[in-house]
Amino acid sequence: MTEVLRGVRRDRRLEIDDVADAVATRMERQRHLHRPGTRWVFLLEEAVLRYQYATADVHREQLEHLMTAMRLPSVVVGIIPMGVPRQGVRARESFDIDTFDDGAVKAHVELLGGLLTLTHPADIALYRRAWDDLRGLAVVGDEARALIRAAAAATE
């Protein structure tokens, strides 16, 4: 994560160096993966697995971390293979949809300049449809692990 965020800082020509704080925040968020009663479903495009933003060693470590997270009972990782027919389903900006204990639902859209939080029901419905379309293309379990292993092997 440190290497990725250093790269983002460099690419965006940011003067403020808050990488250590940002890494600490992200590592703290990972504790939620172990919270009882939660379920986390992640969808990734296969191309993301192969995009080497850091050194080959760091990239392989990231892929191994993903494989480790997939072993958690609260985590499901779906990977959308590069060769899957995509009629009517295109790649989307990075987003997540969170449902909270009080029933509130928020969609977070990652933009170049920050994070956009959406709460209007029509916006949530739009992102749920996009999620469902993308999830329908994804493979999980052994098929997903095979794609991750292939991406790691391509770094050697």
GULO-287853 format. One line per field, with one value per atom (N, C-alpha, C): residue in three letters; atom name; x, y, z. Coordinates in Angstrom, 2 decimals. Layout:
# GULO-287853
type (ALA, ...)
atom (CA, ...)
px (X, ...)
py (Y, ...)
pz (Z, ...)
# end
This chain:
# GULO-287853
type (MET, MET, MET, THR, THR, THR, GLU, GLU, GLU, VAL, VAL, VAL, LEU, LEU, LEU, ARG, ARG, ARG, GLY, GLY, GLY, VAL, VAL, VAL, ARG, ARG, ARG, ARG, ARG, ARG, ASP, ASP, ASP, ARG, ARG, ARG, ARG, ARG, ARG, LEU, LEU, LEU, GLU, GLU, GLU, ILE, ILE, ILE, ASP, ASP, ASP, ASP, ASP, ASP, VAL, VAL, VAL, ALA, ALA, ALA, ASP, ASP, ASP, ALA, ALA, ALA, VAL, VAL, VAL, ALA, ALA, ALA, THR, THR, THR, ARG, ARG, ARG, MET, MET, MET, GLU, GLU, GLU, ARG, ARG, ARG, GLN, GLN, GLN, ARG, ARG, ARG, HIS, HIS, HIS, LEU, LEU, LEU, HIS, HIS, HIS, ARG, ARG, ARG, PRO, PRO, PRO, GLY, GLY, GLY, THR, THR, THR, ARG, ARG, ARG, TRP, TRP, TRP, VAL, VAL, VAL, PHE, PHE, PHE, LEU, LEU, LEU, LEU, LEU, LEU, GLU, GLU, GLU, GLU, GLU, GLU, ALA, ALA, ALA, VAL, VAL, VAL, LEU, LEU, LEU, ARG, ARG, ARG, TYR, TYR, TYR, GLN, GLN, GLN, TYR, TYR, TYR, ALA, ALA, ALA, THR, THR, THR, ALA, ALA, ALA, ASP, ASP, ASP, VAL, VAL, VAL, HIS, HIS, HIS, ARG, ARG, ARG, GLU, GLU, GLU, GLN, GLN, GLN, LEU, LEU, LEU, GLU, GLU, GLU, HIS, HIS, HIS, LEU, LEU, LEU, MET, MET, MET, THR, THR, THR, ALA, ALA, ALA, MET, MET, MET, ARG, ARG, ARG, LEU, LEU, LEU, PRO, PRO, PRO, SER, SER, SER, VAL, VAL, VAL, VAL, VAL, VAL, VAL, VAL, VAL, GLY, GLY, GLY, ILE, ILE, ILE, ILE, ILE, ILE, PRO, PRO, PRO, MET, MET, MET, GLY, GLY, GLY, VAL, VAL, VAL, PRO, PRO, PRO, ARG, ARG, ARG, GLN, GLN, GLN, GLY, GLY, GLY, VAL, VAL, VAL, ARG, ARG, ARG, ALA, ALA, ALA, ARG, ARG, ARG, GLU, GLU, GLU, SER, SER, SER, PHE, PHE, PHE, ASP, ASP, ASP, ILE, ILE, ILE, ASP, ASP, ASP, THR, THR, THR, PHE, PHE, PHE, ASP, ASP, ASP, ASP, ASP, ASP, GLY, GLY, GLY, ALA, ALA, ALA, VAL, VAL, VAL, LYS, LYS, LYS, ALA, ALA, ALA, HIS, HIS, HIS, VAL, VAL, VAL, GLU, GLU, GLU, LEU, LEU, LEU, LEU, LEU, LEU, GLY, GLY, GLY, GLY, GLY, GLY, LEU, LEU, LEU, LEU, LEU, LEU, THR, THR, THR, LEU, LEU, LEU, THR, THR, THR, HIS, HIS, HIS, PRO, PRO, PRO, ALA, ALA, ALA, ASP, ASP, ASP, ILE, ILE, ILE, ALA, ALA, ALA, LEU, LEU, LEU, TYR, TYR, TYR, ARG, ARG, ARG, ARG, ARG, ARG, ALA, ALA, ALA, TRP, TRP, TRP, ASP, ASP, ASP, ASP, ASP, ASP, LEU, LEU, LEU, ARG, ARG, ARG, GLY, GLY, GLY, LEU, LEU, LEU, ALA, ALA, ALA, VAL, VAL, VAL, VAL, VAL, VAL, GLY, GLY, GLY, ASP, ASP, ASP, GLU, GLU, GLU, ALA, ALA, ALA, ARG, ARG, ARG, ALA, ALA, ALA, LEU, LEU, LEU, ILE, ILE, ILE, ARG, ARG, ARG, ALA, ALA, ALA, ALA, ALA, ALA, ALA, ALA, ALA, ALA, ALA, ALA, ALA, ALA, ALA, THR, THR, THR, GLU, GLU, GLU)
atom (N, CA, C, N, CA, C, N, CA, C, N, CA, C, N, CA, C, N, CA, C, N, CA, C, N, CA, C, N, CA, C, N, CA, C, N, CA, C, N, CA, C, N, CA, C, N, CA, C, N, CA, C, N, CA, C, N, CA, C, N, CA, C, N, CA, C, N, CA, C, N, CA, C, N, CA, C, N, CA, C, N, CA, C, N, CA, C, N, CA, C, N, CA, C, N, CA, C, N, CA, C, N, CA, C, N, CA, C, N, CA, C, N, CA, C, N, CA, C, N, CA, C, N, CA, C, N, CA, C, N, CA, C, N, CA, C, N, CA, C, N, CA, C, N, CA, C, N, CA, C, N, CA, C, N, CA, C, N, CA, C, N, CA, C, N, CA, C, N, CA, C, N, CA, C, N, CA, C, N, CA, C, N, CA, C, N, CA, C, N, CA, C, N, CA, C, N, CA, C, N, CA, C, N, CA, C, N, CA, C, N, CA, C, N, CA, C, N, CA, C, N, CA, C, N, CA, C, N, CA, C, N, CA, C, N, CA, C, N, CA, C, N, CA, C, N, CA, C, N, CA, C, N, CA, C, N, CA, C, N, CA, C, N, CA, C, N, CA, C, N, CA, C, N, CA, C, N, CA, C, N, CA, C, N, CA, C, N, CA, C, N, CA, C, N, CA, C, N, CA, C, N, CA, C, N, CA, C, N, CA, C, N, CA, C, N, CA, C, N, CA, C, N, CA, C, N, CA, C, N, CA, C, N, CA, C, N, CA, C, N, CA, C, N, CA, C, N, CA, C, N, CA, C, N, CA, C, N, CA, C, N, CA, C, N, CA, C, N, CA, C, N, CA, C, N, CA, C, N, CA, C, N, CA, C, N, CA, C, N, CA, C, N, CA, C, N, CA, C, N, CA, C, N, CA, C, N, CA, C, N, CA, C, N, CA, C, N, CA, C, N, CA, C, N, CA, C, N, CA, C, N, CA, C, N, CA, C, N, CA, C, N, CA, C, N, CA, C, N, CA, C, N, CA, C, N, CA, C, N, CA, C, N, CA, C, N, CA, C, N, CA, C, N, CA, C, N, CA, C, N, CA, C, N, CA, C, N, CA, C, N, CA, C, N, CA, C, N, CA, C, N, CA, C, N, CA, C, N, CA, C, N, CA, C, N, CA, C, N, CA, C, N, CA, C, N, CA, C, N, CA, C, N, CA, C, N, CA, C, N, CA, C, N, CA, C)
px (0.83, 0.00, 0.88, 1.97, 2.87, 3.38, 3.82, 4.35, 3.28, 2.09, 1.00, 0.71, 0.56, 0.23, 1.38, 2.61, 3.75, 3.65, 3.28, 3.13, 2.01, 0.90, -0.22, 0.24, 0.95, 1.44, 2.36, 3.25, 4.18, 3.42, 2.50, 1.77, 0.89, 0.31, -0.57, 0.19, 1.52, 2.38, 1.91, 1.59, 1.11, 2.29, 2.23, 3.31, 3.21, 2.00, 1.81, 2.10, 2.95, 3.28, 2.50, 1.31, 0.48, 0.37, 1.36, 1.34, 1.29, 2.10, 2.12, 0.75, 0.13, -1.20, -2.23, -2.16, -3.12, -2.96, -1.73, -1.49, -2.05, -1.80, -2.30, -3.83, -4.47, -5.94, -6.43, -5.80, -6.22, -5.98, -4.88, -4.60, -5.61, -5.98, -6.99, -8.34, -8.67, -9.95, -10.00, -8.84, -8.84, -9.32, -9.29, -9.80, -11.28, -11.98, -13.41, -13.66, -12.68, -12.83, -13.05, -12.60, -12.69, -13.88, -14.64, -15.77, -16.87, -17.34, -18.39, -19.66, -20.28, -21.55, -21.45, -20.22, -20.08, -19.79, -20.11, -19.81, -19.27, -18.19, -17.52, -17.40, -17.92, -17.83, -17.08, -15.97, -15.14, -15.15, -15.25, -15.15, -13.96, -13.15, -11.99, -11.97, -11.53, -11.27, -9.93, -9.84, -8.59, -7.42, -7.66, -6.59, -5.94, -6.72, -6.18, -5.14, -5.35, -4.40, -3.06, -3.08, -1.87, -1.21, -1.87, -1.32, -0.27, 1.00, 2.10, 2.42, 1.92, 2.15, 3.43, 3.90, 5.12, 6.08, 7.10, 8.04, 7.35, 7.96, 7.39, 7.24, 8.22, 8.14, 6.95, 6.78, 5.67, 4.35, 4.31, 3.09, 2.71, 3.70, 3.42, 2.93, 3.52, 3.07, 1.61, 1.23, -0.16, -1.09, -0.69, -1.53, -1.63, -0.54, -0.57, -1.47, -1.44, -2.32, -3.78, -4.07, -5.43, -5.84, -4.94, -5.24, -5.48, -4.73, -4.91, -6.28, -6.65, -7.95, -9.09, -8.91, -9.95, -10.25, -9.33, -9.54, -10.44, -10.64, -11.49, -12.94, -13.66, -15.05, -15.97, -15.57, -16.41, -16.14, -15.17, -14.73, -15.01, -15.58, -15.74, -15.08, -14.21, -13.56, -13.99, -14.59, -14.94, -14.02, -13.61, -12.72, -13.42, -13.46, -14.07, -12.96, -12.99, -11.93, -11.88, -10.67, -10.49, -11.24, -11.36, -11.95, -13.45, -14.12, -15.54, -16.33, -17.34, -18.17, -18.87, -18.82, -19.31, -20.41, -21.16, -22.21, -23.10, -23.14, -23.98, -23.42, -22.24, -21.65, -20.23, -20.03, -18.69, -18.03, -16.73, -16.01, -16.55, -16.54, -17.06, -15.96, -16.22, -15.31, -15.33, -14.30, -14.24, -15.31, -16.11, -17.16, -17.43, -18.04, -18.51, -19.87, -20.60, -21.92, -21.89, -22.21, -22.20, -23.61, -23.99, -25.26, -24.92, -25.46, -25.12, -26.18, -25.83, -26.73, -28.07, -28.05, -29.30, -30.12, -29.67, -30.39, -29.96, -29.13, -28.64, -27.78, -27.89, -27.10, -26.38, -25.11, -24.31, -23.50, -23.38, -22.48, -21.32, -20.12, -18.92, -18.26, -18.03, -17.42, -16.04, -15.03, -13.67, -13.35, -13.05, -12.71, -11.24, -10.71, -9.32, -9.06, -10.02, -9.83, -10.39, -10.98, -11.54, -12.60, -13.36, -14.39, -15.75, -16.63, -17.99, -18.90, -19.69, -20.63, -22.04, -22.77, -24.13, -25.10, -26.22, -27.21, -28.62, -28.83, -30.17, -30.55, -31.77, -32.18, -32.00, -32.22, -32.04, -30.57, -29.67, -28.24, -27.82, -28.32, -28.00, -28.49, -29.69, -30.25, -29.38, -28.89, -28.03, -26.76, -26.15, -24.93, -25.21, -26.35, -26.71, -26.87, -27.50, -27.64, -26.27, -25.40, -24.05, -23.33, -23.46, -22.84, -23.36, -24.67, -25.26, -24.77, -24.70, -24.20, -22.76, -21.92, -20.52, -20.35, -21.11, -21.01, -21.40, -22.35, -22.75, -21.65, -20.63, -19.51, -18.35, -18.36, -17.20, -17.16, -15.93, -15.70, -15.22, -15.47, -15.07, -14.37, -13.92, -13.33, -12.09, -12.03, -10.85, -10.57, -11.61, -11.39, -10.76, -11.19, -10.60, -9.16, -8.91, -7.55, -6.62, -7.11, -6.28, -5.89, -6.79, -6.46, -5.42, -5.53, -4.55, -3.19, -3.17, -1.90, -1.25, -2.07, -1.54, -0.96, -1.60, -1.09, 0.24, 0.32, 1.58, 2.69, 2.38, 3.37, 3.89, 3.05, 3.44, 4.47, 4.66, 5.63, 7.03, 7.13, 8.44, 9.25)
py (-1.18, 0.00, 1.25, 1.19, 2.35, 2.70, 1.70, 1.95, 2.53, 2.00, 2.49, 3.95, 4.27, 5.64, 6.61, 6.15, 7.00, 7.31, 6.30, 6.50, 7.47, 7.37, 8.30, 9.72, 9.86, 11.18, 11.75, 10.92, 11.35, 11.71, 10.83, 11.05, 12.29, 12.55, 13.72, 14.98, 14.82, 15.94, 16.65, 15.82, 16.35, 16.73, 17.93, 18.39, 17.80, 17.66, 17.14, 15.64, 15.23, 13.81, 13.22, 12.70, 12.07, 10.56, 10.01, 8.59, 7.72, 8.00, 7.16, 7.16, 8.33, 8.41, 7.65, 7.80, 7.12, 5.61, 5.12, 3.68, 3.19, 3.94, 3.55, 3.48, 4.44, 4.44, 3.21, 2.88, 1.71, 0.41, 0.32, -0.88, -1.02, 0.10, 0.07, -0.40, 0.03, -0.38, -1.88, -2.50, -3.94, -4.75, -4.17, -4.89, -5.22, -4.42, -4.66, -6.00, -6.49, -7.79, -8.91, -8.71, -9.73, -9.51, -8.48, -8.15, -9.20, -9.80, -10.81, -10.26, -11.09, -10.73, -9.86, -9.60, -8.78, -9.66, -9.12, -9.81, -8.77, -9.10, -8.20, -8.90, -8.28, -8.83, -7.80, -8.23, -7.35, -7.86, -6.95, -7.28, -6.55, -7.27, -6.69, -7.11, -6.22, -6.58, -7.33, -8.39, -9.14, -8.23, -7.26, -6.34, -5.66, -5.40, -4.76, -5.67, -6.98, -7.92, -7.86, -7.48, -7.49, -6.13, -5.10, -3.75, -3.56, -3.48, -3.39, -1.93, -1.45, -0.06, 0.07, -1.02, -1.02, -2.07, -2.40, -3.42, -4.78, -5.70, -7.04, -7.70, -7.52, -8.12, -7.56, -6.26, -5.63, -6.08, -6.17, -6.61, -8.02, -8.92, -10.30, -10.32, -9.48, -9.40, -8.95, -8.00, -7.53, -8.66, -9.42, -10.52, -11.62, -11.87, -12.86, -12.37, -11.08, -10.52, -10.71, -10.53, -10.75, -12.21, -13.13, -14.57, -14.88, -14.25, -14.45, -13.94, -12.75, -12.18, -13.07, -13.72, -14.59, -15.79, -16.13, -17.26, -16.90, -15.62, -15.20, -15.57, -16.07, -16.48, -15.30, -14.09, -12.91, -12.28, -12.83, -12.18, -13.06, -12.43, -13.06, -12.13, -12.68, -11.89, -12.47, -11.62, -11.99, -11.27, -11.99, -11.40, -11.49, -10.38, -10.34, -10.64, -11.82, -12.19, -11.24, -11.04, -10.14, -10.61, -11.89, -12.41, -12.64, -12.31, -12.58, -11.65, -12.17, -11.30, -10.24, -9.00, -7.90, -7.11, -7.70, -6.95, -6.24, -4.91, -4.13, -3.87, -4.40, -4.19, -3.68, -2.43, -1.87, -1.68, -1.45, -1.17, 0.12, 0.20, 1.37, 2.00, 3.21, 3.82, 2.98, 3.12, 2.36, 2.88, 1.95, 2.34, 1.23, 1.60, 0.59, 1.02, 0.05, 0.28, -0.30, 0.53, 0.11, 0.13, -0.93, -0.98, -1.04, -0.11, 0.02, -0.64, -0.88, -1.54, -0.81, 0.50, 1.27, 1.30, 0.56, 0.50, 1.52, 2.47, 3.48, 2.81, 3.32, 2.81, 3.99, 3.80, 4.84, 4.20, 4.92, 4.53, 5.53, 5.01, 5.84, 5.63, 6.72, 6.68, 7.33, 6.58, 7.09, 7.91, 9.17, 10.09, 10.48, 11.04, 11.47, 12.46, 13.36, 14.40, 14.09, 12.94, 12.64, 11.56, 11.46, 10.44, 11.11, 10.67, 11.18, 10.21, 10.71, 9.87, 10.19, 9.15, 9.29, 8.61, 9.27, 8.69, 8.70, 9.39, 9.47, 8.09, 7.63, 6.29, 6.01, 7.01, 6.79, 6.55, 7.26, 7.04, 5.66, 5.28, 3.96, 2.87, 3.03, 2.03, 1.92, 3.04, 3.04, 2.22, 2.43, 1.70, 0.24, -0.06, -1.47, -2.23, -1.59, -2.23, -2.47, -1.48, -1.64, -2.78, -2.83, -3.89, -5.26, -5.39, -6.67, -7.10, -6.14, -6.46, -6.96, -6.27, -6.66, -7.98, -8.15, -9.39, -10.61, -10.41, -11.50, -11.97, -11.16, -11.52, -12.17, -12.06, -12.44, -13.94, -14.41, -15.76, -15.64, -16.66, -16.66, -17.98, -18.13, -19.40, -19.79, -21.08, -21.60, -20.89, -20.51, -19.80, -18.43, -17.74, -16.44, -16.61, -17.62, -17.86, -18.19, -18.92, -19.25, -17.99, -17.04, -15.78, -14.99, -15.01, -14.31, -14.98, -16.31, -17.03, -16.75, -16.68, -16.39, -14.97, -14.03, -12.66, -12.61, -13.36, -13.40, -14.04, -15.12, -15.81, -14.91, -14.02, -13.13, -12.10, -11.94, -10.97, -11.57, -12.87, -13.54, -13.54)
pz (0.00, 0.00, 0.00, 0.74, 0.79, -0.59, -1.34, -2.69, -3.61, -3.53, -4.38, -4.05, -2.77, -2.39, -2.65, -2.55, -2.94, -4.44, -5.21, -6.65, -6.97, -6.25, -6.45, -6.12, -5.03, -4.63, -5.71, -6.22, -7.27, -8.55, -8.97, -10.22, -10.18, -9.03, -8.89, -8.49, -8.31, -7.96, -6.68, -5.68, -4.41, -3.53, -2.95, -2.10, -0.69, -0.17, 1.18, 1.18, 2.12, 2.24, 3.41, 3.09, 4.12, 3.88, 3.20, 2.85, 4.10, 5.09, 6.30, 6.98, 7.08, 7.69, 6.86, 5.54, 4.66, 4.74, 4.82, 4.96, 6.29, 7.35, 8.68, 8.67, 8.02, 7.94, 7.20, 6.09, 5.31, 6.06, 6.78, 7.56, 8.70, 9.30, 10.36, 9.81, 8.62, 8.01, 7.78, 7.56, 7.30, 8.50, 9.69, 10.86, 10.70, 9.92, 9.70, 9.00, 8.27, 7.60, 8.59, 9.83, 10.88, 11.82, 11.58, 12.46, 12.30, 13.39, 13.31, 12.66, 11.85, 11.24, 10.00, 9.55, 8.34, 7.14, 6.00, 4.74, 3.77, 3.12, 2.19, 0.85, -0.17, -1.52, -2.36, -2.93, -3.74, -5.18, -6.12, -7.53, -8.13, -8.85, -9.51, -10.97, -11.82, -13.20, -13.24, -14.04, -14.13, -14.51, -15.35, -15.76, -14.56, -13.50, -12.30, -11.65, -11.73, -11.15, -11.87, -13.10, -13.93, -14.04, -13.58, -13.67, -12.59, -13.00, -12.04, -11.78, -10.67, -10.29, -9.48, -8.94, -8.12, -8.69, -7.94, -8.39, -8.47, -9.17, -9.30, -7.94, -7.05, -5.72, -4.93, -4.96, -4.25, -4.86, -6.18, -6.86, -6.43, -6.40, -5.96, -4.51, -3.65, -2.25, -2.18, -3.01, -3.02, -3.45, -4.46, -4.93, -3.86, -3.15, -2.06, -0.93, -0.65, 0.38, -0.02, -1.28, -1.78, -1.59, -1.90, -1.72, -0.24, 0.64, 2.08, 2.52, 2.05, 2.42, 1.93, 0.80, 0.25, 1.15, 2.03, 2.94, 4.12, 4.34, 5.46, 5.17, 6.15, 5.91, 5.57, 5.92, 5.65, 4.29, 3.54, 2.31, 1.08, 0.07, -1.24, -2.25, -3.07, -4.12, -5.46, -6.27, -7.63, -8.60, -9.62, -10.63, -11.98, -12.68, -14.00, -15.01, -15.64, -16.58, -17.77, -18.29, -19.42, -20.66, -20.84, -22.07, -22.03, -20.93, -20.81, -21.75, -22.44, -23.29, -22.42, -22.88, -22.06, -22.73, -23.60, -24.28, -23.25, -23.35, -22.47, -21.09, -20.77, -19.45, -19.65, -19.33, -19.49, -18.13, -18.18, -16.94, -16.33, -15.04, -14.32, -13.49, -13.03, -12.07, -10.80, -10.00, -8.76, -7.81, -7.27, -6.34, -5.36, -4.25, -3.30, -2.78, -2.31, -1.72, -0.31, 0.65, 2.05, 2.60, 3.30, 4.02, 5.51, 6.27, 7.68, 8.55, 9.81, 10.76, 10.90, 10.75, 10.88, 9.60, 8.57, 7.31, 6.28, 6.68, 5.73, 4.67, 3.46, 2.34, 1.69, 1.41, 0.76, -0.35, -1.45, -2.52, -2.50, -2.57, -2.59, -3.95, -4.64, -5.96, -5.86, -6.28, -6.19, -7.44, -7.21, -8.28, -8.17, -9.21, -9.19, -8.07, -7.83, -6.84, -5.47, -5.27, -3.96, -4.03, -2.98, -2.84, -2.84, -3.72, -3.80, -3.06, -2.12, -1.37, -1.83, -2.26, -2.76, -1.79, -1.51, -0.61, -1.20, -2.30, -2.90, -3.43, -3.17, -3.59, -5.09, -5.94, -7.38, -7.72, -7.04, -7.25, -6.76, -5.59, -5.04, -6.00, -6.53, -7.47, -8.72, -9.22, -10.41, -10.15, -8.99, -8.67, -8.32, -7.75, -7.50, -8.82, -9.80, -11.13, -11.75, -11.67, -12.21, -11.50, -10.17, -9.38, -9.82, -9.94, -10.34, -11.72, -12.65, -13.99, -13.94, -13.20, -13.11, -12.35, -11.29, -10.50, -11.34, -12.25, -13.12, -14.06, -14.27, -15.14, -14.38, -13.07, -12.25, -11.96, -11.79, -11.29, -9.85, -9.04, -7.64, -7.33, -6.11, -5.65, -6.43, -6.80, -7.48, -8.80, -9.52, -10.79, -10.54, -9.52, -9.19, -8.73, -7.89, -7.42, -8.59, -9.57, -10.74, -11.50, -11.61, -12.29, -11.49, -10.18, -9.34, -9.46, -9.42, -9.57, -10.92, -11.97, -13.32, -13.36, -12.71, -12.69, -11.93, -10.83, -10.06, -10.88, -11.59, -12.40, -13.52, -14.02, -15.11, -14.65, -13.33, -12.82, -12.72, -12.87, -12.68, -13.95)
# end
